[in-house]
Amino acid sequence: QVQLVESGGGLVQPGGSLRLSCAASGSIFSLNATGWYRQAPGKQRELVAAITRSGRTNYADSVKGRFTISRDNAKNTVYLQMNSLKPEDTAVYYCNALMYSRVNYWGQGTKVTVSS
C-alpha cells in the first residue's frame, strides 16, 4: 500500500555531507513511523534513524550528533541529513515505512560511499 523511492546517495569524501530523500506514496494515512536503515557487506541491516508520526526521533549511537532525520509532510518525503561522514558509514541505505498494522514497506536502496 506504500511505495518508497530513495535518492541522494553517491560518493563523498570523509568529513563531507549528503542528504538522502525518501518519497512515499500510497496509504500514507496508515503510516506509524518511517526509518532509515543501512547494510554493509557481511553485516546485518541496522536501524540508523527513525521518526514517528508524532515527530519523535531515534538514532543509532554511531550516528548521534552527525545525522538528522526529518520530514516534509506536504511532499510526503522523509530526509536523512548526514554530516561529518566517515568511511564506516559506507553502505546501502534503505527507507522503511512501518504501518499501524505492523506491516513494513521498503525502498530499493541508495548507495553511499565515503572514501578519499
Backbone as CSV, one residue per row, in Angstrom:
resi,resn,N_x,N_y,N_z,CA_x,CA_y,CA_z,C_x,C_y,C_z
1,GLN,0.818,-1.220,0.000,0.000,0.000,0.000,0.845,1.261,0.000
2,VAL,2.121,1.145,0.329,3.027,2.282,0.344,4.222,1.979,-0.544
3,GLN,4.558,2.929,-1.381,5.725,2.821,-2.234,6.763,3.845,-1.782
4,LEU,8.016,3.425,-1.735,9.094,4.269,-1.255,10.198,4.328,-2.301
5,VAL,10.685,5.529,-2.572,11.757,5.729,-3.531,12.834,6.582,-2.889
6,GLU,14.031,6.005,-2.737,15.155,6.731,-2.161,15.981,7.407,-3.245
7,SER,16.646,8.477,-2.853,17.567,9.160,-3.745,18.570,9.944,-2.904
8,GLY,19.641,10.382,-3.540,20.609,11.232,-2.876,21.928,10.580,-2.542
9,GLY,22.037,9.279,-2.744,23.287,8.607,-2.451,24.365,8.967,-3.458
10,GLY,25.590,8.603,-3.124,26.701,8.887,-4.008,28.029,8.741,-3.303
11,LEU,29.054,9.260,-3.941,30.411,9.221,-3.405,30.734,10.551,-2.743
12,VAL,31.243,10.481,-1.528,31.598,11.687,-0.788,32.875,11.421,0.002
13,GLN,33.663,12.461,0.197,34.896,12.331,0.960,34.622,12.338,2.456
14,PRO,35.505,11.722,3.238,35.343,11.787,4.694,35.213,13.226,5.178
15,GLY,34.288,13.433,6.099,34.009,14.769,6.591,32.964,15.509,5.804
16,GLY,32.569,14.967,4.674,31.577,15.604,3.834,30.159,15.313,4.273
17,SER,29.213,15.787,3.468,27.797,15.663,3.797,26.992,15.176,2.609
18,LEU,25.907,14.501,2.903,24.923,14.086,1.919,23.546,14.176,2.541
19,ARG,22.550,14.412,1.715,21.176,14.359,2.175,20.416,13.337,1.353
20,LEU,19.897,12.334,2.030,19.091,11.308,1.389,17.622,11.681,1.474
21,SER,16.880,11.329,0.437,15.451,11.591,0.401,14.695,10.293,0.190
22,CYS,13.533,10.200,0.796,12.644,9.061,0.629,11.255,9.589,0.352
23,ALA,10.815,9.428,-0.877,9.491,9.878,-1.274,8.495,8.738,-1.137
24,ALA,7.415,8.987,-0.431,6.406,7.965,-0.170,5.115,8.277,-0.908
25,SER,4.445,7.231,-1.336,3.144,7.372,-1.961,2.283,6.175,-1.576
26,GLY,0.977,6.333,-1.684,0.065,5.274,-1.323,-0.713,5.613,-0.066
27,SER,-0.851,4.641,0.810,-1.666,4.786,2.017,-0.886,5.459,3.133
28,ILE,-0.535,6.711,2.906,0.282,7.449,3.869,-0.441,7.607,5.202
29,PHE,-1.744,7.668,5.171,-2.519,7.857,6.400,-2.345,6.706,7.378
30,SER,-1.867,5.566,6.905,-1.683,4.400,7.759,-0.268,4.272,8.314
31,LEU,0.592,5.247,8.038,1.973,5.200,8.493,2.084,5.441,9.998
32,ASN,2.842,4.599,10.656,3.145,4.759,12.067,4.495,5.446,12.260
33,ALA,5.485,4.983,11.500,6.820,5.545,11.617,7.590,5.307,10.330
34,THR,8.607,6.115,10.117,9.486,5.970,8.972,10.925,5.931,9.464
35,GLY,11.714,5.057,8.887,13.090,4.937,9.326,14.063,4.756,8.181
36,TRP,15.309,5.039,8.480,16.408,4.772,7.570,17.240,3.633,8.135
37,TYR,17.491,2.643,7.320,18.355,1.527,7.662,19.545,1.524,6.717
38,ARG,20.596,0.832,7.107,21.728,0.672,6.214,22.293,-0.734,6.359
39,GLN,22.919,-1.187,5.293,23.512,-2.509,5.291,24.819,-2.487,4.514
40,ALA,25.869,-2.902,5.174,27.177,-3.050,4.560,27.423,-4.532,4.296
41,PRO,28.286,-4.865,3.339,28.564,-6.273,3.041,29.001,-7.047,4.277
42,GLY,28.400,-8.208,4.487,28.760,-9.046,5.612,28.164,-8.632,6.938
43,LYS,27.342,-7.600,6.940,26.742,-7.127,8.177,25.227,-7.149,8.091
44,GLN,24.602,-7.178,9.253,23.151,-7.120,9.314,22.658,-5.722,8.973
45,ARG,21.455,-5.673,8.449,20.835,-4.384,8.228,20.525,-3.770,9.590
46,GLU,20.911,-2.522,9.771,20.744,-1.873,11.056,19.940,-0.590,10.926
47,LEU,19.218,-0.283,11.976,18.458,0.957,12.025,19.404,2.121,12.268
48,VAL,19.307,3.132,11.432,20.130,4.324,11.557,19.366,5.429,12.277
49,ALA,18.162,5.690,11.829,17.344,6.745,12.406,15.886,6.479,12.091
50,ALA,15.004,6.950,12.951,13.574,6.774,12.744,12.826,7.988,13.258
51,ILE,11.676,8.219,12.680,10.812,9.304,13.128,9.383,8.784,13.164
52,THR,8.700,9.020,14.271,7.332,8.567,14.430,6.362,9.604,13.890
53,ARG,5.097,9.234,13.815,4.082,10.158,13.338,3.994,11.389,14.236
54,SER,4.257,11.202,15.525,4.226,12.310,16.461,5.459,13.208,16.366
55,GLY,6.471,12.767,15.621,7.670,13.557,15.455,8.840,13.153,16.322
56,ARG,8.675,12.153,17.151,9.775,11.681,17.983,10.817,10.989,17.124
57,THR,12.076,11.253,17.410,13.164,10.689,16.631,14.036,9.778,17.481
58,ASN,14.646,8.812,16.826,15.596,7.907,17.454,16.772,7.717,16.519
59,TYR,17.966,7.598,17.104,19.177,7.443,16.318,20.041,6.328,16.871
60,ALA,20.740,5.664,15.973,21.767,4.734,16.403,22.894,5.518,17.069
61,ASP,23.514,4.919,18.065,24.592,5.601,18.776,25.710,6.045,17.840
62,SER,25.958,5.277,16.804,27.062,5.560,15.898,26.855,6.817,15.056
63,VAL,25.622,7.304,14.967,25.350,8.470,14.125,24.817,9.659,14.906
64,LYS,24.615,9.515,16.196,24.106,10.618,17.003,25.042,11.819,16.919
65,GLY,24.456,12.974,16.708,25.226,14.193,16.589,25.710,14.478,15.188
66,ARG,25.594,13.502,14.290,26.041,13.674,12.910,24.897,13.611,11.907
67,PHE,23.918,12.755,12.174,22.796,12.564,11.249,21.531,13.175,11.834
68,THR,20.665,13.651,10.966,19.383,14.196,11.378,18.287,13.694,10.452
69,ILE,17.244,13.125,11.030,16.101,12.687,10.247,15.004,13.734,10.367
70,SER,14.343,14.009,9.273,13.270,14.992,9.253,12.266,14.610,8.177
71,ARG,11.166,15.336,8.113,10.158,15.041,7.108,9.468,16.297,6.650
72,ASP,8.925,16.214,5.458,8.110,17.262,4.879,6.785,16.601,4.527
73,ASN,5.792,16.801,5.372,4.515,16.131,5.179,3.822,16.548,3.880
74,ALA,4.003,17.794,3.484,3.384,18.273,2.253,3.911,17.535,1.036
75,LYS,5.163,17.110,1.102,5.786,16.395,-0.003,5.817,14.888,0.216
76,ASN,5.304,14.429,1.359,5.349,13.011,1.714,6.766,12.465,1.580
77,THR,7.703,13.210,2.115,9.105,12.875,1.973,9.810,12.939,3.319
78,VAL,10.652,11.958,3.581,11.492,11.955,4.762,12.940,12.086,4.316
79,TYR,13.727,12.806,5.093,15.105,13.081,4.739,16.052,12.544,5.802
80,LEU,17.252,12.265,5.375,18.328,11.942,6.295,19.515,12.818,5.934
81,GLN,19.761,13.825,6.756,20.911,14.697,6.563,22.102,14.061,7.255
82,MET,23.148,13.786,6.501,24.326,13.108,7.016,25.513,14.055,6.930
83,ASN,26.052,14.404,8.075,27.204,15.287,8.165,28.385,14.544,8.779
84,SER,29.565,15.106,8.607,30.787,14.527,9.166,30.896,13.046,8.844
85,LEU,30.692,12.727,7.593,30.659,11.333,7.173,32.010,10.652,7.350
86,LYS,31.938,9.390,7.719,33.114,8.564,7.941,33.096,7.373,6.989
87,PRO,34.257,6.786,6.700,34.267,5.596,5.844,33.359,4.481,6.359
88,GLU,33.203,4.367,7.664,32.354,3.328,8.239,30.875,3.555,7.962
89,ASP,30.517,4.723,7.442,29.138,4.991,7.057,28.806,4.412,5.680
90,THR,29.800,3.905,4.979,29.585,3.336,3.657,28.632,2.148,3.740
91,ALA,27.561,2.207,2.974,26.542,1.167,2.997,25.465,1.506,1.982
92,VAL,24.570,0.560,1.769,23.344,0.843,1.045,22.309,1.264,2.071
93,TYR,21.705,2.400,1.849,20.730,2.943,2.779,19.323,2.703,2.246
94,TYR,18.459,2.199,3.119,17.090,1.857,2.756,16.094,2.650,3.587
95,CYS,15.059,3.085,2.948,13.949,3.722,3.632,12.922,2.662,3.997
96,ASN,12.367,2.776,5.186,11.381,1.819,5.669,10.164,2.543,6.216
97,ALA,9.003,2.023,5.886,7.751,2.552,6.410,7.079,1.492,7.254
98,LEU,6.789,1.829,8.501,6.096,0.930,9.407,4.653,1.384,9.527
99,MET,3.745,0.493,9.172,2.327,0.805,9.225,1.767,0.473,10.600
100,TYR,0.595,1.018,10.904,-0.055,0.696,12.174,-0.390,-0.784,12.277
101,SER,-0.534,-1.441,11.150,-0.752,-2.878,11.119,0.517,-3.666,11.378
102,ARG,1.633,-2.988,11.493,2.971,-3.549,11.707,3.553,-4.162,10.438
103,VAL,2.928,-3.936,9.313,3.495,-4.321,8.030,4.572,-3.309,7.643
104,ASN,5.671,-3.793,7.109,6.774,-2.952,6.677,6.843,-2.856,5.157
105,TYR,7.222,-1.683,4.671,7.491,-1.479,3.259,8.891,-0.915,3.123
106,TRP,9.567,-1.336,2.065,10.955,-0.949,1.849,11.159,-0.298,0.494
107,GLY,12.079,0.647,0.449,12.506,1.215,-0.808,13.569,0.345,-1.442
108,GLN,14.056,0.767,-2.601,15.026,-0.026,-3.345,16.454,0.152,-2.845
109,GLY,16.694,1.175,-2.062,18.013,1.448,-1.523,18.793,2.442,-2.358
110,THR,19.669,3.180,-1.700,20.576,4.087,-2.376,21.958,3.936,-1.736
111,LYS,22.980,3.844,-2.569,24.318,3.537,-2.085,25.066,4.798,-1.689
112,VAL,25.683,4.734,-0.519,26.520,5.815,-0.014,27.934,5.275,0.158
113,THR,28.883,5.933,-0.479,30.282,5.546,-0.365,31.076,6.723,0.165
114,VAL,31.750,6.522,1.280,32.576,7.561,1.894,34.026,7.142,1.749
115,SER,34.736,7.836,0.903,36.119,7.468,0.604,36.871,8.669,0.061
116,SER,38.165,8.709,0.349,39.021,9.746,-0.195,39.717,9.272,-1.457
